[in-house]
Amino acid sequence: MADVDGFFAILLWQEYKNRQNRKALETLLSYNIQDAVNLEYL
């Protein structure tokens, strides 16, 4: 998920919300899971 950052996450959510793009939602959920796991080390 190197290409996804917080700003891109917002765009993914808007894409899902506006167009019901399931792939955008799946990518966003993967990013969020990875982000939460990485926070454990902080």
PDB file of N, CA, C and O in Angstrom:
ATOM      1  N   MET A   1       0.817  -1.185   0.000  1.00  0.00           N
ATOM      2  CA  MET A   1       0.000   0.000   0.000  1.00  0.00           C
ATOM      3  C   MET A   1       0.866   1.257   0.000  1.00  0.00           C
ATOM      4  O   MET A   1       0.470   2.283   0.553  1.00  0.00           O
ATOM      5  N   ALA A   2       2.013   1.185  -0.599  1.00  0.00           N
ATOM      6  CA  ALA A   2       2.946   2.305  -0.609  1.00  0.00           C
ATOM      7  C   ALA A   2       2.369   3.526  -1.331  1.00  0.00           C
ATOM      8  O   ALA A   2       2.747   4.659  -1.032  1.00  0.00           O
ATOM      9  N   ASP A   3       1.467   3.301  -2.267  1.00  0.00           N
ATOM     10  CA  ASP A   3       0.910   4.412  -3.043  1.00  0.00           C
ATOM     11  C   ASP A   3      -0.277   5.090  -2.363  1.00  0.00           C
ATOM     12  O   ASP A   3      -0.767   6.113  -2.841  1.00  0.00           O
ATOM     13  N   VAL A   4      -0.738   4.526  -1.255  1.00  0.00           N
ATOM     14  CA  VAL A   4      -1.911   5.069  -0.575  1.00  0.00           C
ATOM     15  C   VAL A   4      -1.460   5.838   0.664  1.00  0.00           C
ATOM     16  O   VAL A   4      -0.708   5.319   1.489  1.00  0.00           O
ATOM     17  N   ASP A   5      -1.925   7.068   0.784  1.00  0.00           N
ATOM     18  CA  ASP A   5      -1.667   7.876   1.975  1.00  0.00           C
ATOM     19  C   ASP A   5      -3.002   8.413   2.469  1.00  0.00           C
ATOM     20  O   ASP A   5      -4.052   8.071   1.924  1.00  0.00           O
ATOM     21  N   GLY A   6      -2.966   9.239   3.484  1.00  0.00           N
ATOM     22  CA  GLY A   6      -4.196   9.769   4.064  1.00  0.00           C
ATOM     23  C   GLY A   6      -5.063  10.528   3.075  1.00  0.00           C
ATOM     24  O   GLY A   6      -6.287  10.400   3.095  1.00  0.00           O
ATOM     25  N   PHE A   7      -4.442  11.311   2.218  1.00  0.00           N
ATOM     26  CA  PHE A   7      -5.203  12.069   1.220  1.00  0.00           C
ATOM     27  C   PHE A   7      -5.873  11.127   0.221  1.00  0.00           C
ATOM     28  O   PHE A   7      -7.037  11.310  -0.134  1.00  0.00           O
ATOM     29  N   PHE A   8      -5.134  10.128  -0.222  1.00  0.00           N
ATOM     30  CA  PHE A   8      -5.693   9.169  -1.176  1.00  0.00           C
ATOM     31  C   PHE A   8      -6.822   8.363  -0.535  1.00  0.00           C
ATOM     32  O   PHE A   8      -7.775   7.973  -1.209  1.00  0.00           O
ATOM     33  N   ALA A   9      -6.708   8.119   0.765  1.00  0.00           N
ATOM     34  CA  ALA A   9      -7.766   7.409   1.476  1.00  0.00           C
ATOM     35  C   ALA A   9      -9.075   8.191   1.402  1.00  0.00           C
ATOM     36  O   ALA A   9     -10.146   7.605   1.243  1.00  0.00           O
ATOM     37  N   ILE A  10      -8.985   9.501   1.518  1.00  0.00           N
ATOM     38  CA  ILE A  10     -10.179  10.344   1.394  1.00  0.00           C
ATOM     39  C   ILE A  10     -10.782  10.207  -0.002  1.00  0.00           C
ATOM     40  O   ILE A  10     -12.000  10.109  -0.154  1.00  0.00           O
ATOM     41  N   LEU A  11      -9.928  10.202  -1.008  1.00  0.00           N
ATOM     42  CA  LEU A  11     -10.414  10.050  -2.390  1.00  0.00           C
ATOM     43  C   LEU A  11     -11.069   8.689  -2.594  1.00  0.00           C
ATOM     44  O   LEU A  11     -12.077   8.580  -3.291  1.00  0.00           O
ATOM     45  N   LEU A  12     -10.498   7.656  -1.990  1.00  0.00           N
ATOM     46  CA  LEU A  12     -11.096   6.321  -2.097  1.00  0.00           C
ATOM     47  C   LEU A  12     -12.491   6.308  -1.476  1.00  0.00           C
ATOM     48  O   LEU A  12     -13.428   5.744  -2.041  1.00  0.00           O
ATOM     49  N   TRP A  13     -12.619   6.938  -0.304  1.00  0.00           N
ATOM     50  CA  TRP A  13     -13.929   6.990   0.349  1.00  0.00           C
ATOM     51  C   TRP A  13     -14.934   7.737  -0.517  1.00  0.00           C
ATOM     52  O   TRP A  13     -16.072   7.290  -0.661  1.00  0.00           O
ATOM     53  N   GLN A  14     -14.541   8.856  -1.089  1.00  0.00           N
ATOM     54  CA  GLN A  14     -15.446   9.619  -1.957  1.00  0.00           C
ATOM     55  C   GLN A  14     -15.843   8.804  -3.181  1.00  0.00           C
ATOM     56  O   GLN A  14     -16.996   8.844  -3.609  1.00  0.00           O
ATOM     57  N   GLU A  15     -14.903   8.075  -3.735  1.00  0.00           N
ATOM     58  CA  GLU A  15     -15.197   7.226  -4.902  1.00  0.00           C
ATOM     59  C   GLU A  15     -16.231   6.164  -4.543  1.00  0.00           C
ATOM     60  O   GLU A  15     -17.154   5.897  -5.313  1.00  0.00           O
ATOM     61  N   TYR A  16     -16.067   5.566  -3.374  1.00  0.00           N
ATOM     62  CA  TYR A  16     -17.037   4.555  -2.959  1.00  0.00           C
ATOM     63  C   TYR A  16     -18.394   5.198  -2.674  1.00  0.00           C
ATOM     64  O   TYR A  16     -19.429   4.702  -3.118  1.00  0.00           O
ATOM     65  N   LYS A  17     -18.381   6.288  -1.943  1.00  0.00           N
ATOM     66  CA  LYS A  17     -19.617   6.950  -1.543  1.00  0.00           C
ATOM     67  C   LYS A  17     -20.411   7.462  -2.748  1.00  0.00           C
ATOM     68  O   LYS A  17     -21.635   7.338  -2.793  1.00  0.00           O
ATOM     69  N   ASN A  18     -19.713   8.031  -3.707  1.00  0.00           N
ATOM     70  CA  ASN A  18     -20.387   8.636  -4.853  1.00  0.00           C
ATOM     71  C   ASN A  18     -20.743   7.653  -5.959  1.00  0.00           C
ATOM     72  O   ASN A  18     -21.740   7.834  -6.660  1.00  0.00           O
ATOM     73  N   ARG A  19     -19.931   6.611  -6.118  1.00  0.00           N
ATOM     74  CA  ARG A  19     -20.134   5.689  -7.253  1.00  0.00           C
ATOM     75  C   ARG A  19     -20.317   4.233  -6.848  1.00  0.00           C
ATOM     76  O   ARG A  19     -20.454   3.354  -7.698  1.00  0.00           O
ATOM     77  N   GLN A  20     -20.319   3.984  -5.524  1.00  0.00           N
ATOM     78  CA  GLN A  20     -20.442   2.624  -5.017  1.00  0.00           C
ATOM     79  C   GLN A  20     -19.388   1.689  -5.617  1.00  0.00           C
ATOM     80  O   GLN A  20     -19.657   0.524  -5.910  1.00  0.00           O
ATOM     81  N   ASN A  21     -18.184   2.236  -5.791  1.00  0.00           N
ATOM     82  CA  ASN A  21     -17.068   1.474  -6.352  1.00  0.00           C
ATOM     83  C   ASN A  21     -16.528   0.542  -5.278  1.00  0.00           C
ATOM     84  O   ASN A  21     -15.819   0.974  -4.369  1.00  0.00           O
ATOM     85  N   ARG A  22     -16.863  -0.724  -5.385  1.00  0.00           N
ATOM     86  CA  ARG A  22     -16.493  -1.726  -4.373  1.00  0.00           C
ATOM     87  C   ARG A  22     -14.976  -1.877  -4.259  1.00  0.00           C
ATOM     88  O   ARG A  22     -14.463  -2.092  -3.161  1.00  0.00           O
ATOM     89  N   LYS A  23     -14.261  -1.772  -5.358  1.00  0.00           N
ATOM     90  CA  LYS A  23     -12.797  -1.894  -5.348  1.00  0.00           C
ATOM     91  C   LYS A  23     -12.170  -0.759  -4.530  1.00  0.00           C
ATOM     92  O   LYS A  23     -11.202  -0.983  -3.803  1.00  0.00           O
ATOM     93  N   ALA A  24     -12.714   0.448  -4.643  1.00  0.00           N
ATOM     94  CA  ALA A  24     -12.221   1.577  -3.860  1.00  0.00           C
ATOM     95  C   ALA A  24     -12.407   1.299  -2.374  1.00  0.00           C
ATOM     96  O   ALA A  24     -11.515   1.580  -1.574  1.00  0.00           O
ATOM     97  N   LEU A  25     -13.559   0.749  -2.000  1.00  0.00           N
ATOM     98  CA  LEU A  25     -13.817   0.427  -0.600  1.00  0.00           C
ATOM     99  C   LEU A  25     -12.862  -0.658  -0.108  1.00  0.00           C
ATOM    100  O   LEU A  25     -12.327  -0.550   0.996  1.00  0.00           O
ATOM    101  N   GLU A  26     -12.644  -1.681  -0.894  1.00  0.00           N
ATOM    102  CA  GLU A  26     -11.729  -2.757  -0.506  1.00  0.00           C
ATOM    103  C   GLU A  26     -10.310  -2.222  -0.308  1.00  0.00           C
ATOM    104  O   GLU A  26      -9.629  -2.606   0.643  1.00  0.00           O
ATOM    105  N   THR A  27      -9.871  -1.349  -1.189  1.00  0.00           N
ATOM    106  CA  THR A  27      -8.543  -0.747  -1.059  1.00  0.00           C
ATOM    107  C   THR A  27      -8.469   0.104   0.198  1.00  0.00           C
ATOM    108  O   THR A  27      -7.477   0.054   0.925  1.00  0.00           O
ATOM    109  N   LEU A  28      -9.508   0.881   0.459  1.00  0.00           N
ATOM    110  CA  LEU A  28      -9.553   1.717   1.654  1.00  0.00           C
ATOM    111  C   LEU A  28      -9.510   0.870   2.922  1.00  0.00           C
ATOM    112  O   LEU A  28      -8.781   1.198   3.859  1.00  0.00           O
ATOM    113  N   LEU A  29     -10.274  -0.202   2.960  1.00  0.00           N
ATOM    114  CA  LEU A  29     -10.270  -1.070   4.133  1.00  0.00           C
ATOM    115  C   LEU A  29      -8.906  -1.714   4.342  1.00  0.00           C
ATOM    116  O   LEU A  29      -8.447  -1.831   5.478  1.00  0.00           O
ATOM    117  N   SER A  30      -8.260  -2.128   3.275  1.00  0.00           N
ATOM    118  CA  SER A  30      -6.913  -2.700   3.384  1.00  0.00           C
ATOM    119  C   SER A  30      -5.933  -1.674   3.926  1.00  0.00           C
ATOM    120  O   SER A  30      -5.100  -1.990   4.776  1.00  0.00           O
ATOM    121  N   TYR A  31      -6.031  -0.458   3.440  1.00  0.00           N
ATOM    122  CA  TYR A  31      -5.173   0.626   3.919  1.00  0.00           C
ATOM    123  C   TYR A  31      -5.405   0.870   5.403  1.00  0.00           C
ATOM    124  O   TYR A  31      -4.450   1.014   6.166  1.00  0.00           O
ATOM    125  N   ASN A  32      -6.672   0.919   5.817  1.00  0.00           N
ATOM    126  CA  ASN A  32      -6.998   1.188   7.216  1.00  0.00           C
ATOM    127  C   ASN A  32      -6.488   0.089   8.140  1.00  0.00           C
ATOM    128  O   ASN A  32      -5.994   0.375   9.231  1.00  0.00           O
ATOM    129  N   ILE A  33      -6.603  -1.153   7.714  1.00  0.00           N
ATOM    130  CA  ILE A  33      -6.096  -2.269   8.517  1.00  0.00           C
ATOM    131  C   ILE A  33      -4.591  -2.159   8.667  1.00  0.00           C
ATOM    132  O   ILE A  33      -4.057  -2.285   9.769  1.00  0.00           O
ATOM    133  N   GLN A  34      -3.919  -1.927   7.571  1.00  0.00           N
ATOM    134  CA  GLN A  34      -2.465  -1.811   7.598  1.00  0.00           C
ATOM    135  C   GLN A  34      -2.026  -0.619   8.447  1.00  0.00           C
ATOM    136  O   GLN A  34      -1.041  -0.711   9.180  1.00  0.00           O
ATOM    137  N   ASP A  35      -2.739   0.483   8.356  1.00  0.00           N
ATOM    138  CA  ASP A  35      -2.435   1.669   9.134  1.00  0.00           C
ATOM    139  C   ASP A  35      -2.587   1.387  10.626  1.00  0.00           C
ATOM    140  O   ASP A  35      -1.738   1.785  11.424  1.00  0.00           O
ATOM    141  N   ALA A  36      -3.660   0.706  11.002  1.00  0.00           N
ATOM    142  CA  ALA A  36      -3.894   0.385  12.413  1.00  0.00           C
ATOM    143  C   ALA A  36      -2.820  -0.560  12.949  1.00  0.00           C
ATOM    144  O   ALA A  36      -2.358  -0.394  14.077  1.00  0.00           O
ATOM    145  N   VAL A  37      -2.427  -1.535  12.160  1.00  0.00           N
ATOM    146  CA  VAL A  37      -1.378  -2.470  12.579  1.00  0.00           C
ATOM    147  C   VAL A  37      -0.072  -1.733  12.783  1.00  0.00           C
ATOM    148  O   VAL A  37       0.633  -1.986  13.760  1.00  0.00           O
ATOM    149  N   ASN A  38       0.263  -0.830  11.883  1.00  0.00           N
ATOM    150  CA  ASN A  38       1.510  -0.075  11.990  1.00  0.00           C
ATOM    151  C   ASN A  38       1.518   0.872  13.178  1.00  0.00           C
ATOM    152  O   ASN A  38       2.589   1.199  13.689  1.00  0.00           O
ATOM    153  N   LEU A  39       0.347   1.325  13.634  1.00  0.00           N
ATOM    154  CA  LEU A  39       0.266   2.219  14.787  1.00  0.00           C
ATOM    155  C   LEU A  39       0.690   1.515  16.079  1.00  0.00           C
ATOM    156  O   LEU A  39       1.109   2.169  17.035  1.00  0.00           O
ATOM    157  N   GLU A  40       0.584   0.201  16.106  1.00  0.00           N
ATOM    158  CA  GLU A  40       0.962  -0.564  17.299  1.00  0.00           C
ATOM    159  C   GLU A  40       2.409  -0.265  17.686  1.00  0.00           C
ATOM    160  O   GLU A  40       2.731  -0.233  18.873  1.00  0.00           O
ATOM    161  N   TYR A  41       3.275  -0.049  16.717  1.00  0.00           N
ATOM    162  CA  TYR A  41       4.684   0.182  16.981  1.00  0.00           C
ATOM    163  C   TYR A  41       4.958   1.582  17.505  1.00  0.00           C
ATOM    164  O   TYR A  41       6.031   1.842  18.050  1.00  0.00           O
ATOM    165  N   LEU A  42       4.011   2.471  17.347  1.00  0.00           N
ATOM    166  CA  LEU A  42       4.183   3.827  17.863  1.00  0.00           C
ATOM    167  C   LEU A  42       3.822   3.844  19.312  1.00  0.00           C
ATOM    168  O   LEU A  42       3.893   4.892  19.953  1.00  0.00           O
TER     169      LEU A  42
END
